[in-house]
């Protein structure tokens, strides 16, 4: 049985940066701003993305590891199931 498959890509890229005053010496804060992002913002963002991807039961979403650090990249495989009906 032949299966027809279609693929597409949608990318959300977030570039993180921090600015400090003139008296700042490199690594003074030990990248505390980045740790705050990873502990507080990033988990909420990931939960929200998955919540929205799964809001339509015709779509399955799973995190896919491609050997990259989870601190630096989240790749999600989303599959549409044409046999499922949208929730009313």
N, C-alpha and C positions, 0 to 999 in steps of 0.2 A: 504494500500500500504506500503510495507516494504522499508525502506530507509537504505542504507549502509553508515556508517560514519567512516571515518578514522581520527585519531588525531596524532599529533606529537608536539614536543616542541623544540624551538630554543631560547637560552638564551644568552644575552649580559649583562655581569655584569661589572660595573665600580666601582672600589674601590677608594675612594678619600682620600687623605692625604695631610698634609702640614708639612714642616720642618722649624724650627726656630733656631736661634743662641743660644748659651749657656746662654745669659743674659735674655732670654725670660721668663716671668712669666706667668703662666697659664691664658688663656683668655685675654691676653694683647690687642689683636686686636679685641676681641668680635666676633671671627670667621668671620672676614671680607673676608677671602679667600673663605669660604664656601658660603657666601652671593654673592660674585662675580660669583661663579660657578652657583648658582641658578638663578641669574638675567641675566647673559650674555651667558654662555655656554649651560646650560641645555635647555633653550627654542629653541636655534638653533639646538641642537642635536635632540630634539623631532620632530621639523618641518622636518628636513632632513630624519629621520626615516620614518615618515608618507608619505613624498613625494615619497620615494623609494618604500614603500609598495604599494602605490596606483598607481605607474607608469604602472603596468600591470592591466588593467581594469577587469581582471578575479578575482582579489582579493579585498575584502573589509577589511578595517582595522579600528577598533574603540578602543578607550581607555576604559579599563574596571576597574571599581573601586571595589576593594575587601576589602575596609575598611582600607587600608594602606594610609599613608600620601603621597601626590603627590610629596612632597619634597624628599621622600626616595625611591619611587618605581613607575615605570610606567609599567603597564601590558596592553598589546595590544592583542585583539582578532582579528585574521586574518581568514577570511573565503574565500575559493575558490568556485567560482560559475562555475560549469562544463558546464553550458548552454551558457556562454558568450564566445565570441571569442576574442583573443588577438588583440589589435590594430595593424594595419599594419604599 
